Amino acid sequence: MSESCQDGNCHGNNEFGPDESPTKLIVNYIPEVMTQDMMFSLFSTMGKLESCKLIANRGYGFVEYCHPEDAVKARKAFNGLLMQNKTLKVSHALLNPELKPPTKPEADWNLYVCNLPNELTLQDLHGLFAQFGKIVNSRIASGIAFVLYEHQYEAERAIHNVNGTTPPSFLHPLTVKYANKSNPNKHKNNNNNFSKNSLVKPYHWINHVGAIGDHNSPSTWSIYIYNIAPEVEELTLWQLFGPYGAIVSVKIIKDHQTNKSKGFGFVTMRNYDQAAMAIQALNGYVLHGQPLSVSKALVSKFACEVAVAESEVSVTAGGVGLTVSSKVYPSPGAARGVWALPQPPPCTMAAEESLPPCSPMSPDAPAAQPRITTNLNHHSDFHQLIFEAVRSGEVSDIERLVEKLGVEMLSARDQHGYTPAHWAALDGSVAVMRYLVERGAPVDLSCLGTQGPRPIHWACRKGHASVVQVLLQSGVAVNAADFKGLTPLMTACMYGKTATAAYLLGMGAATRLSDINGDTALHWAAYKGHADLVRLLIYSGVPLHCTDNFGSTPLHLACLSGNLTCVRLLCEKVKAELEPRDKNGKTPLMLAQSHRHAEVVKLLTKEMKRKSHWIPPLSEFWAMLFGGAGDSKGPLLFFLFSVLLWGYPMYIIRCIPLTWNTMRLSHYCFLYWNAIMWLSWVIANRRDPGYIPQNSETYYRAIRQIPYYDKWKKRNIILSRLCHTCRCLRPLRAKHCRICKRCVAYFDHHCPFIYNCIGVRNRMWFFLFVMSVAINCTLSIYFACYCLLLEGFGLLYVLGLLEAITFCALGWILTCTSVLHACMNLTTNEMFNYKRYPYLRDKRGRYQNPFSRGPLMNLIEFFVCLPDKCDEQDLFYEENI
């Protein structure tokens, strides 16, 4: 017993023994998925840590606090905490471990329970056995369970009261006994003696707990696969078994020396019926020319009990112990169909696997507490009161509880490891979240499960942008990741929350981050078929060709989900080939065909045919003239070469000597318009076309208003005008140029001949340039024809004439279209894409130009009265922000 703590907060209490460290804690029964960083993040919530050490693959670790009272608080808070089917045991570490007195191993108080109902949950088990003492750890499988108590007398009391009894709603009397081979009540060696019951069913289908994966059910089921071809990889098995249900792990057994497959492996599935269906369907399936032998993975009952008790699965084959584990996780890349299988069932993704009704990760589920078979719960009634108050959304009720029970109640966790902040984020309660922030409650802790989402992830999942705003203002990182690497932006894209994703982008969310499977926010948006989010991410500068760990691009996933709009968007923006192959050699077209998405197949086939033609279609030719998606200087170099290295030498050497005396006035006109051409070219090339200021205040004002867009009539219009690359709010008729990487007011097009955008500030100079080119080429044709009449047919004259005709036609086409657009008060972009812009359609969806004031006034506005460079206030003429 310690005499005092350093600050005098715990003297006189039995907080720790004289041989125990006041600041250092030992943590046992740590889940396999927890890393040292997760452990540090969890325990640092109770105070400043001096050190944190996780003993890898051993299930325990040490944390040392700077102050003893923090260590005491952490031990009370986390000892007995249920975390991924394991119950943490936290105690003070010994000052000198070598002086530890010999005691009975803790396994002596580990109880084996059988004849349980198959549907019994871990919470029900705790409700039945927690009344007899402190449960340190527990496991539950199909009909059997293991319960580890802290002291022997607690285990004895549980055996005495429960063994042989039939609790309410149970069909058979329970059998409760010590799980280890040498329990305290037996003094003879029973290592080779098995009970009679153990021989009744000597082999069991492996049903275990603790494998890597999302454990939404208390057990998983292992399948044994034999006769696997040497070239088959674990990913192939995942894709083969994936359509039949959720997979926890896949493992192909390999030789340690040669690293080659031994021809057999294991697949662990979450559901019994799904596993049985996979065995029935795939037994005898020919994979890479070899028929598979698929059956239940069998192990002796005694070995199964030991495996469950030790939290690992060992399969004895030929006298060699094989540990079944895998590092493969489901993801958009992993949740493919089996392309070789006829009519595969739809696949589910890891983030959408079924969850317990009491889990907040199932937002639409009722808020009822989990069913408990007894009137006792693993957590205190006080903790339940604070969570009920948070779910009600009444701040006054929470304040009354905090006044009575203390502010530390706001740091409590429920039986699933969720904090009050998680429930407030899930329900979208802004007032409750603000209250939690004001009282210093933790608002950035991860759930103590496999996924490990933070409150900000739940707020993004439900689209509560106002709650996200409060969390970010309290200091939560905008790129905070859960245990699987999912950021808030990925979560918003996963569930189609466009406004929340736009708000996160405006607050600096990174678009290039990926989860543990290499999937970015664009991968998730494409896989889920959220076209608005795909468009938003594309215009935010997200790379389109990034691949995940399975070699899949966003186009692969869009074809997999069959969303035609997403596929069309990605095809329009993808510059490279449309046939990238993933690690299985599958192209997007193959995926669409295997999943019978006929419209997607038709679109991809059309796009590939169009790109394979030698002669580009008219639309591409026009895009080349007006600057398509490419960033090529070819047209500019061709123009300069033709004029400076061919046109002018021919004019000086051949044309002037023959025609100067007879056509002097025409030469003066030619020289004048050449001067106009080069002057207008330089100004159009160097002048600012009307760039919208970057990092504008209006952009951040609009971003801050996104949480209130639910009450805003212009929500969609404003969201479409946000440019997250330039961080500006585009006015009407402005557009982002992907070549210049800037937003341009009154964007007309990007001209490759002057290598600059054409906008409100240089459109008149562009008009003078194309008109002077047309006039100069017309005079060149006149000079060439006159020289042919004087000297007769010559190859140089013919080539010059053809070049002049080409540039003359191009110049007059551009001149005429510029005059036409000026008379209509439209830009080239609006002329060809008017269907994209709502302001160019009336209420019935028909074309309507609200900017036209007649040809004369439109021409005056084009040449004389230039509009303001950036009039941002037109966006808010009806609202005050």
Secondary structure, 3 states (H helix, E strand, C coil): CCCCCCCCCCCCCCCCCCCEEEEEEEEECCCCCCCHHHHHHHHHHHCCEEEEEEECCCCEEEEEECCHHHHHHHHHHHCCCEECCEECEEEEEECCHHHCCCCCCHHHHEEEEECCCCCCCHHHHHHHHHHHCCEEEEEECCCEEEEEECCHHHHHHHHHHHCCCCCCCCCCCCEEEECCCCCCCCCCCCCCCCCCHHHCCCEEECEECCCCCCCCCCCEEEEEEECCCCCCCHHHHHHHHHHHCCEEEEEEEECCCCCCEEEEEEEEECCHHHHHHHHHHHCCCEECCEECEEEECEEEHHHHHHHHHCCCCEEEECCEEEECCCCCCCCCCCCCCCCCCCCCCCCCCHHHCCCCCCCCCCCCCCCCCCCCCCCCCCCCHHHHHHHHHHHHCCHHHHHHHHHHHCHHHHHCCCCCCCCHHHHHHHHCCHHHHHHHHHCCCCCCCCCCCCCCCCHHHHHHHHCCHHHHHHHHHCCCCCCCCCCCCCCHHHHHHHCCCHHHHHHHHHCCCCCCCCCCCCCCHHHHHHHHCCHHHHHHHHCCCCCCCCCCCCCCCHHHHHHHHCCHHHHHHHHHHCCCCCCCCCCCCCCHHHHHHHCCCHHHHHHHHHHHHHHHCCCCCHHHHHHHHCCCCCCCCHHHHHHHHHHHHHHHHHHHHHHHHHHCCCCHHHHHHHHHHHHHHHHHHHHHHHCCCCECCCCCHHHHHHHHHHHHHHHCCCHHHHHHHEECCCCEECCCCCEEECCCCEEECCCCEEECCCCEEECCCCHHHHHHHHHHHHHHHHHHHHHHHHHHHHHCCCHHHHHHHHHHHHHHHHHHHHHHHHHHHHHHCCCHHHHHCHHHCHHHECCCCCECCCCCCCHHHHHHHHHCCCCCCCCHHHHHCCCCC
